[in-house]
């Protein structure tokens, strides 16, 4: 009933109803957008669910899993031709251009000059700078979409890593912005990122080429009321009810509305109900599920803590934040540590001098000492 560790869609997708409806409208209207949120907050699940609901096909590129702009460019070219009905364009161009041209001429209702241009682009990939090849591949995708009078969609996940490919980040952003601004909604772009401060720097800093380029969205923790209602309905659909609704709500709040952790605990709760063959879950069952979920994620939490402890003052600051204690650091030094913890994705600024720890299990760990 609850899928853990991978993007989810359909009946396993919970909450986010308002954001989901907005994204579906963006997709239908051809509106570019940026979505930022901490790690394990469900950005990928949200965008995939939105495209599924909108019944549109997208190209999804996770920059954290890529090593070269050249391979991304190939994926972009392949995506355009796959929609046209020709599979594996880049690989086939590397094997037999003659056969590829012959098949393209027979199968594609497309300006044949575009096909030849795509092949030339692939042939030049070793002689061009990687970010230039990426920009030209996006232009190529736009040309295909425009010639067909269609709209294509590209999703860049972990976009804050755009500067990790051996080229200066500012130069890459400048080139990409100058390229995609001319695509006239024939190619629509979505930029997802888990380091909120860097995403804000790219899309909200006046000096950035992407300043004010697209709609900017922040994925918040689960809304307590919405996810409570969704979970009660999901369990009821399996013939299981909660003895006391308030104990479920208290558990959600204890988890800080963290999407991935909430799903881990609810999956454990469902398994407990099946194992005990019960139709009513109690507060003890919920506590057992919470403890099991905490133990399951403990290795990841301890990894977070090791990362935090590697930086001077970081652990003391987040420990005090978790336990509601006054900070010993003051002024610029404290702000610098807060900024560093934000860049790590562990805290989010919610007001002037006011910060939230993103992971409820991390809060639990820090409270334990």
N, C-alpha and C positions, 0 to 999 in steps of 0.2 A: 504493500500500500504506500510505502514511502521509499523512494529511491535515494541512495546516499552516494556521494563521491563522483557523480557525473551530472551533466545538464539534464533537466527533466522537462517534459512537456505533457500536455493532455491532462488526464485525470490525476497525475502525480504532481501537477503544478499548483502551488498554494499561494493564496494572498495576492498582492500586487494588482488588484483589479483596476484601480485608477490609473496606475502607470501603464498597465497593459493596454487599456483602452486608448490612452494617449499615443502610445507607440504605434498601435494599429492605424490610427488616423495619420500619423506621420508617414508611415509606409504607403498608405493609400494616396496621400497627397504629394509624395515625393519630397518630403522634408528631411534634410540632413539633421543628425542629432549626435550629441555626446552624452554618454552615461558614465558617471563615476560612482564608485562604491568601494568599501573595503573588500579584502579577500574573502572568498566563500560567502558572498552576499547574494549570489544568484543572478549576476548580470547576464551570463551566457544563457542560463535557463530562460530568463525574461525575454531576451531578444529572439531566441529560437521559438518560444511560444508565440510571440507577436507575429513572426513571419508565418508560422503554421496557421494561426488564426486568420491572417490576411491572405493566406493561400498564395504566397509569393516565394520564389526561390532566391536565395542569397548566396554570395560567396563569403565564407567565413574564414578569416585569416587571424590566427593567434600569433602575434609577434614574439611572444615568449618561446614559442616552439620552432620558430624559424631561425635560420643562421645567415641567410644571404637574401638581399633584395632580388637577385636574379631568379631564385626559385619562386618568390612571391609573384614576380612578373609573369612567369610561366603559368602559374595557377590562374592569374587574371585572364590571360589569353585563352587558356583552356575553358574557363567559365563561360566566356562569350560564345565560343563555338559549340560548347556542350548544349547551351540553350538553343542554338540553331540546329542541333541534331547531329553534330560531328564530334565524336568522342576522341580524347587524347591528342589534341591538335599538336601540342608542343613536342611530345615524344615522337609522333609520326613525322613531324617536320625534320627531326634529327635523323630519321632513318631513310625515308624516301620522299623527297619533295615532289617527284613526278607522280607517284601514286596518290599523294595527298591532294595535289592539284586536280587530278582526275576525279577523285571522290568528291572533292569540294564542288567542282563544276556540276556534277550530277545531282548532289544532294542539297546544296545550299541555294536558297533564293536570296542571294546577296551579291552586291557589287564585287566582281571578281578581283578588282584592283585592291580591295580591302584584304582579301585573302593573301594576295602576293605581298602586300605591305606587312601583314602579320608574320609571314615567313621571313621576310627580310629583317624584321625586328629581332626575331629569334636567332638569326644567323649572325647578328651583330652583338650578341649578348656578352661575348668575351672582350669586345673592343670598347665597350661603353662603361661608364661609371654605374655602379649598382642603382643608386637613387635616380639617375637619369633614365635607366631602363625601366624602372618602376613607373616613373611618370609617363613614359611613352606607352607602356602597356595599358595604363589607365586611359590615355588618349585613344588608343586603339579600341578599347572597350566602348568608349563613348561613340566612336565612329560607327561601330557595328550597331549599337543600340539606336543611334539616330537614323541610320540608313533603313532600319527596320521599323522605325516609329515606335520603339518599345522602351521600357525602363528596366535597367539592371540595378542590382543592389550589392554593395560591398560593405562587409563588417570587419573592422580592424579591432581585434581584442588586445588588451594590454598595450594600448597605443602609447602610453608613457615611455615604452621601451624603443620608440622610433629612433632614438639616438644611439642605440647599442649595436649598430651594424657597420661600424668602422668609418662613418662619415659624420661630419659636424651636424649636430641636431638642428641648429638654426638654418643651415643650408638646405637640409632635407625638408624641413617644414616650409621654408620659403618656396622651394620648387614644387612641393605637393600642393600648397595653397594656390600658387599661380596656375597650376594645371587643372585642378578640379573645379575651380570657380567658373570655368567656361563650359562645364558639362550640362548646364541648362536642365537639370533634373532628369536627363536621360540616364545618368548614373547617380544613384543616391548613396550617401555614405553615412555609416554609423561608427562612432569611435568610442570604445569601451576602455575603462582603465581602473586599476585597483589602487594606485597611489594618487590619492585625491589632490594632494598639494601640487604634484607635477601636472596632472590633468588641468587643474585650475590655472597653472602658470601658462600652459599651452593655449587654453581657450578663453581665459578671462583677463590675461595680462595685456594691457594696451600695446605693449611693444612686440607682442607675438604676431606672426603672420596669420594665425588662426583666431585672433581676437574677434569676437562677435560674428564668427563665420556661420554658426549653426545654433540650433536650440540646445540648451545645456540642462541636463537633468541629473539629480542626485538620488541614488537609490538608498533609502533610509532603512533602518531595522524594520522588521515586521511590525505593522500596526497591531497593537495588542488585541484590540477588539475584533478586527477583521480576521486575524489568524485564529483566535479563539473560536469564532463562529465557524470558520472553515474546518477546523480540526474536530469540533463536535459533530459536524455534518459528516465528515469522513468516517469517523468511528461509528456513528449511527448507521451509516451505509453498510457496515459489517456486523450490525446487530449488537454494538457495544456502546454503553452509555457511561457517563461520569457520575459517580456518587455525589460529588460536590463540584459544581462548576468553578467555584472560587479557587479550588486547589489547582485546577488546570491553569487558570489565569495567573496564579502566584508562580507557577513553574515557568510560564512564558516570560514573565517579568524578571525572574531570576536569571533566565537565559539572555536577558537584555534584547529580546526579539531577534537574536542572531539567527538568520535563516538556516544555515547548514547545521548548527548545533541543535536547533529546535527539531529539525527533521530526524537527527540521530536519536534524540530522546523519544520522540513520538514513535519511531520505528521500534525501539526497544519496548516501549509501552504496549504496542500492538502485539509483539511477540510474547510478552508476559501474559497478556490476556489469552492468547492462543494456548500457551503452555499450561496455564492454570485452568483453561476451559471455563472462563468467567465471562459474563455479559455486562458486569458492572465493575469499573475500575475505581479503586479507592485512593486515598491520599498516600497510603503506604506503597501502592503499586506505582504511583507517579514518582515517589521518592526513589524507589528501586530503579526505575527507568532512568531517572536523572543521574544517579550514581553510576549506573552502567555506561551511560553516554559520556560522563566525565572521564571515566577510566579509559574509554575507547579513544578519546581525543587527547589524553594526557601527554602522549609523546609529542604531539604537535604543539601543545601549550608549552611544554618544557623547552622545545626548540625555540619558540618565541622568546622565552625568558633568557635563554643563552644568548640570543641575538641582542636582546635589550641590555644584558649585563656587559656585553662587549664594548659598550659606549659609556664613557664617564658620566655619572649622575643620572643616566637614563632610568636605571632600576629604582633608585630612590624616589625619583619624581613620579613614576607610574605606580609604585607601591603606595605612596602617600595619596595619590589620586584615587586608587581603589579603596583605600581605607578611610577616606574622608579626613585626612590629616592635613594640617597646614604645611605648605611647602617651605623647605629651608632655603632653596635657591630663590633669588629675587631678580626682578628687572630683566635686562637683556639676556642674562645667562639662562634664566628659566624659560624665556620665550624661545631661545635657541634649542633647548632640549625638547620643548613641546613640538617645535617644528620638525626635529629629527624623528620623534615618535610618530608624528603624522606621516612623514615620508616612509616610515616602515609600515604604515597601515594599521598601527595599533590603537591610535586615538583619532578622534574627529573633533574639530572645533565647532561648538554649537552656539557660541556667543563670546563676547569679549572676556577673555580670561577664563572661559568656561569650556571644559573638554569632557568628552565621553570616551570611555574605553569600549572598543568595538566588540570584543569577545567576552561574553558572560562567563565562560569557563576560565578565561585568563583572570578575570576579576576574582573568581572563586579561589584560584591558585594563589593569587597575591594576598588575599585575605587570610589564607592559611599560614602565611609567613614565608 
